[in-house]
Amino acid sequence: MDELISIIVPVYNVAKYIEETIACVEAQTYRAWELLLVEDGSGDGTDEVIERCIREREDSRIRLIRQPSNMGAARARNRGLEEARGRYIAYLDADDLWVPEKLEKELRFMREKGAAFAFTGYEFADGQGRGTGKVVHVPETLDYRQALSNTTIFTTTVMFDTARIERKQLEMPAVKSEDTALWLRVLRNGHTAYGLDENLVRYRRGGSTLSSNKLEAMRRIWHIYRRLEGLSLPRSAWHFVFWAVR
């Protein structure tokens, strides 16, 4: 029997994207999945779109989970982790898209490598989800030291094996760039991240998003170095320079 993959999607004000995101999961060639849509207090009717999709599809693998209020992406993903039934955990942001073979190829790759933590390449996309041709290639592996200077791991590409990593370790801290903070914690605890250098994801990035704001990104990564990882000032500066160049 195929192992179940739990796909966790934090959902907040993405009514115009969420149906397409659900469809990209339904199109996966690997069929043993559950989709956990964690609604985080949207005010644009996102929950109504999800409810309609669930009614129309009558697919018990798709589950709507409601947060009591807007609590942020980290807590939404942690709620999804609590509800997840699968051995494998995959993250998908609500406005991003997967190619149909994403789960199948990444799971096969993890099994071949004996990996507990895997990530893939991806392509930037426009507002309509069309690839721009700008593809991010990923290294074969990343350990903790390397990841401090190389934040190429993108959330929508990540998969974890909870038979090898305790679920408690996968809880995201409620800080900015919570995903990067989680990767570093997992790697600091002795795991290696394995990169599948195939373009399996489309990252829809608009000019107004926080992740596209370079100054904000600089503040976030510096905070992680100094406050979360406890690096000295010289060591933080060293990794920051290499991070900025990349």
Backbone hydrogen bonds in HBPLUS format (Angstrom, degrees):
<---DONOR---> <-ACCEPTOR-->    atom                        ^
c    i                          cat <-CA-CA->   ^        H-A-AA   ^      H-
h    n   atom  resd res      DA  || num        DHA   H-A  angle D-A-AA Bond
n    s   type  num  typ     dist DA aas  dist angle  dist       angle   num
A0088-TYR N   A0004-LEU O   3.34 MM  84  6.56 174.3  2.35 157.9 157.6     1
A0005-ILE N   A0032-ALA O   3.01 MM  27  6.38 151.9  2.09 139.6 147.6     2
A0034-GLU N   A0005-ILE O   2.95 MM  29  6.39 146.8  2.06 157.8 158.8     3
A0006-SER N   A0088-TYR O   2.78 MM  82  6.07 170.6  1.79 162.7 159.4     4
A0090-ALA N   A0006-SER O   2.87 MM  84  6.11 166.6  1.89 156.6 157.1     5
A0007-ILE N   A0034-GLU O   2.84 MM  27  6.05 173.9  1.84 170.7 172.9     6
A0036-LEU N   A0007-ILE O   2.80 MM  29  5.91 174.3  1.81 170.0 171.9     7
A0008-ILE N   A0090-ALA O   2.86 MM  82  6.28 160.3  1.90 167.5 170.8     8
A0092-LEU N   A0008-ILE O   3.14 MM  84  6.17 160.1  2.18 155.3 151.4     9
A0009-VAL N   A0036-LEU O   2.94 MM  27  6.07 163.6  1.97 171.5 166.0    10
A0038-VAL N   A0009-VAL O   2.90 MM  29  6.03 159.2  1.94 155.1 161.9    11
A0011-VAL N   A0038-VAL O   2.85 MM  27  5.57 163.2  1.88 150.1 144.3    12
A0040-ASP N   A0011-VAL O   2.83 MM  29  5.76 164.7  1.85 170.8 168.6    13
A0017-TYR N   A0014-VAL O   2.97 MM   3  5.39 154.3  2.04 113.8 121.9    14
A0018-ILE N   A0014-VAL O   2.94 MM   4  5.81 159.1  1.99 172.8 178.8    15
A0020-GLU N   A0017-TYR O   3.05 MM   3  5.65 123.2  2.39 117.0 129.9    16
A0021-THR N   A0017-TYR O   3.16 MM   4  6.41 151.9  2.24 148.9 157.2    17
A0022-ILE N   A0018-ILE O   2.89 MM   4  6.15 161.1  1.92 153.0 157.2    18
A0023-ALA N   A0019-GLU O   2.96 MM   4  6.16 155.6  2.02 143.0 150.1    19
A0024-CYS N   A0020-GLU O   3.05 MM   4  6.32 144.1  2.18 141.5 150.0    20
A0025-VAL N   A0022-ILE O   3.12 MM   3  5.31 131.2  2.37 100.3 113.1    21
A0026-GLU N   A0022-ILE O   3.03 MM   4  6.38 160.2  2.07 152.4 158.1    22
A0027-ALA N   A0023-ALA O   3.01 MM   4  6.18 135.6  2.21 141.0 152.3    23
A0028-GLN N   A0025-VAL O   3.05 MM   3  5.39 166.4  2.07 114.9 118.3    24
A0029-THR N   A0100-PRO O   2.92 MM  71  5.82 156.0  1.98 147.7 146.9    25
A0033-TRP N   A0031-ARG O   2.99 MM   2  5.77 127.1  2.28 109.0  93.6    26
A0035-LEU N   A0061-ARG O   2.77 MM  26  6.02 159.0  1.81 145.7 152.6    27
A0063-ARG N   A0035-LEU O   2.82 MM  28  6.05 173.9  1.82 175.9 173.7    28
A0037-LEU N   A0063-ARG O   2.88 MM  26  6.08 170.0  1.89 176.7 177.5    29
A0065-ILE N   A0037-LEU O   2.87 MM  28  5.93 174.7  1.87 151.2 151.6    30
A0039-GLU N   A0065-ILE O   2.66 MM  26  5.96 143.4  1.79 160.3 171.8    31
A0067-GLN N   A0039-GLU O   2.81 MM  28  5.93 165.2  1.83 171.2 168.7    32
A0048-GLU N   A0045-GLY O   3.11 MM   3  5.26 124.0  2.43 100.2 114.1    33
A0049-VAL N   A0045-GLY O   3.18 MM   4  6.56 153.1  2.26 151.9 159.1    34
A0050-ILE N   A0046-THR O   3.04 MM   4  6.38 160.1  2.08 153.9 159.2    35
A0051-GLU N   A0047-ASP O   2.91 MM   4  6.11 162.4  1.94 147.7 152.6    36
A0052-ARG N   A0048-GLU O   2.99 MM   4  6.16 157.5  2.04 145.4 151.1    37
A0053-CYS N   A0049-VAL O   2.97 MM   4  6.22 158.0  2.02 148.2 154.4    38
A0054-ILE N   A0050-ILE O   2.93 MM   4  6.21 158.4  1.98 155.4 160.8    39
A0055-ARG N   A0051-GLU O   2.98 MM   4  6.22 159.3  2.03 147.8 153.4    40
A0056-GLU N   A0052-ARG O   2.92 MM   4  6.09 168.3  1.93 156.0 158.9    41
A0057-ARG N   A0053-CYS O   3.00 MM   4  6.05 154.9  2.07 146.0 152.6    42
A0058-GLU N   A0054-ILE O   2.89 MM   4  5.71 150.5  1.98 145.0 152.5    43
A0062-ILE N   A0059-ASP O   3.12 MM   3  5.93 170.0  2.13 124.6 127.4    44
A0076-ALA N   A0072-GLY O   3.04 MM   4  6.24 152.0  2.12 149.0 157.9    45
A0077-ARG N   A0073-ALA O   2.87 MM   4  6.08 161.1  1.90 153.2 157.2    46
A0078-ASN N   A0074-ALA O   2.94 MM   4  6.21 154.0  2.01 146.6 154.6    47
A0079-ARG N   A0075-ARG O   2.88 MM   4  6.08 148.4  1.98 142.5 150.6    48
A0080-GLY N   A0076-ALA O   3.01 MM   4  6.33 155.9  2.07 146.0 152.5    49
A0081-LEU N   A0077-ARG O   2.88 MM   4  6.18 147.9  1.98 144.4 153.7    50
A0082-GLU N   A0078-ASN O   2.98 MM   4  6.29 150.5  2.07 144.7 151.8    51
A0083-GLU N   A0079-ARG O   3.12 MM   4  6.42 147.1  2.24 145.4 153.9    52
A0084-ALA N   A0080-GLY O   2.92 MM   4  5.95 123.2  2.25 141.9 156.9    53
A0084-ALA N   A0081-LEU O   3.34 MM   3  5.08 141.7  2.49  92.4 102.9    54
A0162-THR N   A0087-ARG O   2.92 MM  75  5.47 163.7  1.95 159.9 160.8    55
A0089-ILE N   A0160-PHE O   2.95 MM  71  5.11 156.2  2.01 138.6 146.3    56
A0160-PHE N   A0089-ILE O   2.83 MM  71  5.11 155.2  1.89 145.3 153.8    57
A0091-TYR N   A0158-VAL O   3.41 MM  67  6.01 155.7  2.47 147.7 152.0    58
A0096-ASP N   A0093-ASP O   3.05 MM   3  5.46 168.4  2.06 119.3 122.8    59
A0097-LEU N   A0202-ARG O   3.08 MM 105  5.11 164.1  2.11 146.7 150.7    60
A0202-ARG N   A0097-LEU O   2.80 MM 105  5.11 167.2  1.82 150.1 152.0    61
A0099-VAL N   A0200-LEU O   3.00 MM 101  5.33 164.2  2.02 139.9 139.1    62
A0102-LYS N   A0099-VAL O   3.07 MM   3  5.55 168.5  2.09 127.5 128.7    63
A0105-LYS N   A0101-GLU O   2.91 MM   4  5.91 172.4  1.91 164.6 166.6    64
A0106-GLU N   A0102-LYS O   2.99 MM   4  6.06 164.5  2.02 153.9 158.9    65
A0107-LEU N   A0103-LEU O   2.94 MM   4  5.92 164.0  1.97 151.6 156.1    66
A0108-ARG N   A0104-GLU O   3.13 MM   4  6.20 160.6  2.16 142.9 148.5    67
A0109-PHE N   A0105-LYS O   2.97 MM   4  6.09 156.1  2.03 143.7 150.6    68
A0110-MET N   A0106-GLU O   2.93 MM   4  6.18 156.4  1.99 147.3 153.1    69
A0111-ARG N   A0107-LEU O   3.06 MM   4  6.29 158.9  2.10 149.6 154.7    70
A0112-GLU N   A0108-ARG O   2.96 MM   4  6.20 155.7  2.02 148.4 155.3    71
A0113-LYS N   A0109-PHE O   3.00 MM   4  6.19 154.8  2.07 150.7 157.0    72
A0114-GLY N   A0110-MET O   2.82 MM   4  5.68 122.2  2.16 138.9 153.7    73
A0115-ALA N   A0110-MET O   2.93 MM   5  4.81 152.5  2.00 138.8 143.8    74
A0161-ASP N   A0116-ALA O   2.91 MM  45  4.83 147.6  2.02 139.0 138.6    75
A0194-TYR N   A0117-PHE O   2.96 MM  77  6.33 166.3  1.98 147.8 149.8    76
A0118-ALA N   A0159-MET O   2.96 MM  41  5.34 161.6  1.99 158.2 162.8    77
A0159-MET N   A0118-ALA O   2.95 MM  41  5.34 148.9  2.05 148.0 149.2    78
A0119-PHE N   A0194-TYR O   3.00 MM  75  6.36 149.7  2.09 155.3 156.7    79
A0196-LEU N   A0119-PHE O   2.81 MM  77  6.17 165.4  1.83 157.3 161.6    80
A0121-GLY N   A0196-LEU O   3.09 MM  75  6.55 129.2  2.36 161.5 156.3    81
A0121-GLY N   A0198-GLU O   3.07 MM  77  5.02 125.4  2.38 134.1 140.4    82
A0122-TYR N   A0136-VAL O   3.28 MM  14  5.40 152.6  2.36 137.0 145.1    83
A0136-VAL N   A0122-TYR O   2.71 MM  14  5.40 167.3  1.72 166.9 171.5    84
A0123-GLU N   A0201-VAL O   2.86 MM  78  6.16 156.0  1.92 150.8 157.9    85
A0203-TYR N   A0123-GLU O   2.76 MM  80  5.96 165.3  1.78 157.7 162.9    86
A0124-PHE N   A0134-LYS O   3.02 MM  10  5.71 164.3  2.04 164.0 163.9    87
A0132-THR N   A0124-PHE O   2.87 MM   8  5.81 161.4  1.90 156.9 152.7    88
A0125-ALA N   A0203-TYR O   2.78 MM  78  5.38 147.6  1.89 141.6 132.7    89
A0205-ARG N   A0125-ALA O   3.45 MM  80  6.39 162.2  2.48 148.6 145.4    90
A0126-ASP N   A0130-ARG O   2.89 MM   4  5.48 151.9  1.97 144.9 149.8    91
A0129-GLY N   A0126-ASP O   2.91 MM   3  5.29 162.9  1.94 118.4 121.9    92
A0195-GLY N   A0140-GLU O   2.83 MM  55  4.71 162.8  1.85 117.9 123.6    93
A0142-LEU N   A0193-ALA O   2.84 MM  51  5.13 139.2  2.01 145.9 154.0    94
A0193-ALA N   A0142-LEU O   2.99 MM  51  5.13 169.6  2.00 159.9 157.2    95
A0147-ALA N   A0143-ASP O   2.91 MM   4  6.05 158.9  1.95 157.4 164.0    96
A0148-LEU N   A0144-TYR O   3.17 MM   4  6.42 137.3  2.36 149.2 159.0    97
A0149-SER N   A0146-GLN O   3.13 MM   3  5.73 145.0  2.26 112.1 120.3    98
A0157-THR N   A0154-PHE O   2.89 MM   3  5.65 162.9  1.92 128.8 134.4    99
A0158-VAL N   A0155-THR O   3.11 MM   3  5.46 166.5  2.12 118.0 122.2   100
A0164-ARG N   A0161-ASP O   3.06 MM   3  5.65 160.5  2.10 114.6 120.8   101
A0165-ILE N   A0161-ASP O   3.06 MM   4  6.28 140.2  2.22 142.6 154.5   102
A0169-GLN N   A0166-GLU O   2.94 MM   3  5.47 134.8  2.15 112.0 123.2   103
A0170-LEU N   A0167-ARG O   2.85 MM   3  5.14 145.3  1.97 107.4 118.5   104
A0171-GLU N   A0168-LYS O   3.40 MM   3  5.69 170.5  2.41 110.3 111.9   105
A0175-VAL N   A0173-PRO O   2.90 MM   2  5.62 134.4  2.11 105.0  91.4   106
A0181-ALA N   A0177-SER O   3.13 MM   4  6.45 161.5  2.16 152.3 158.0   107
A0182-LEU N   A0178-GLU O   3.01 MM   4  6.20 145.6  2.13 138.2 146.7   108
A0182-LEU N   A0179-ASP O   3.08 MM   3  5.10 119.1  2.47  94.7 109.6   109
A0183-TRP N   A0179-ASP O   2.98 MM   4  6.37 163.2  2.01 156.4 160.1   110
A0184-LEU N   A0180-THR O   3.06 MM   4  6.29 168.2  2.07 154.5 157.0   111
A0185-ARG N   A0181-ALA O   3.10 MM   4  6.29 152.6  2.18 141.0 148.4   112
A0186-VAL N   A0182-LEU O   2.98 MM   4  6.24 167.7  1.99 162.9 164.7   113
A0187-LEU N   A0183-TRP O   2.94 MM   4  6.16 165.2  1.96 155.5 159.9   114
A0188-ARG N   A0184-LEU O   2.78 MM   4  5.84 153.5  1.85 145.7 153.7   115
A0189-ASN N   A0185-ARG O   3.11 MM   4  6.30 134.8  2.32 140.2 150.9   116
A0189-ASN N   A0186-VAL O   3.22 MM   3  5.25 133.6  2.45  94.2 106.5   117
A0190-GLY N   A0187-LEU O   2.99 MM   3  5.40 152.2  2.07 116.4 117.3   118
A0198-GLU N   A0196-LEU O   2.78 MM   2  5.69 139.3  1.95 106.8  94.1   119
A0209-THR N   A0206-GLY O   3.26 MM   3  5.65 169.0  2.27 114.9 118.2   120
A0212-SER N   A0209-THR O   3.08 MM   3  5.43 145.0  2.21 105.0 115.0   121
A0213-ASN N   A0210-LEU O   2.99 MM   3  5.24 160.1  2.03 111.0 117.5   122
A0217-ALA N   A0213-ASN O   2.97 MM   4  6.25 157.9  2.01 153.6 160.6   123
A0218-MET N   A0214-LYS O   2.93 MM   4  6.18 149.9  2.02 146.0 153.6   124
A0219-ARG N   A0215-LEU O   3.07 MM   4  6.41 156.6  2.13 149.2 154.8   125
A0220-ARG N   A0216-GLU O   2.98 MM   4  6.23 159.1  2.02 151.1 156.9   126
A0221-ILE N   A0217-ALA O   3.03 MM   4  6.24 168.8  2.04 153.8 155.4   127
A0222-TRP N   A0218-MET O   3.09 MM   4  6.17 159.0  2.14 146.8 152.8   128
A0223-HIS N   A0219-ARG O   3.01 MM   4  6.17 157.0  2.06 147.4 153.7   129
A0224-ILE N   A0220-ARG O   3.04 MM   4  6.37 155.6  2.10 149.7 156.1   130
A0225-TYR N   A0221-ILE O   3.03 MM   4  6.31 163.2  2.06 149.7 153.5   131
A0226-ARG N   A0222-TRP O   3.01 MM   4  6.20 172.1  2.01 157.0 158.4   132
A0227-ARG N   A0223-HIS O   2.78 MM   4  5.51 158.6  1.82 148.3 155.7   133
A0229-GLU N   A0224-ILE O   2.83 MM   5  6.05 161.6  1.87 174.5 179.1   134
A0231-LEU N   A0225-TYR O   2.90 MM   6  5.60 167.7  1.91 160.7 156.5   135
A0236-SER N   A0232-SER O   2.82 MM   4  5.94 157.2  1.87 152.3 159.5   136
A0237-ALA N   A0233-LEU O   2.95 MM   4  6.13 161.9  1.98 152.6 157.3   137
A0238-TRP N   A0234-PRO O   2.96 MM   4  6.18 154.6  2.02 146.5 153.4   138
A0239-HIS N   A0235-ARG O   3.09 MM   4  6.35 170.8  2.10 155.6 155.5   139
A0240-PHE N   A0236-SER O   2.84 MM   4  5.91 150.5  1.92 147.3 157.0   140
A0241-VAL N   A0237-ALA O   3.05 MM   4  6.21 154.1  2.12 148.6 152.7   141
A0243-TRP N   A0239-HIS O   2.84 MM   4  6.02 155.6  1.90 149.7 157.6   142
A0244-ALA N   A0240-PHE O   2.85 MM   4  6.00 161.0  1.88 150.1 154.8   143
A0245-VAL N   A0241-VAL O   3.04 MM   4  6.30 155.5  2.10 149.0 155.1   144
A0246-ARG N   A0242-PHE O   3.14 MM   4  6.35 161.5  2.18 146.3 150.6   145
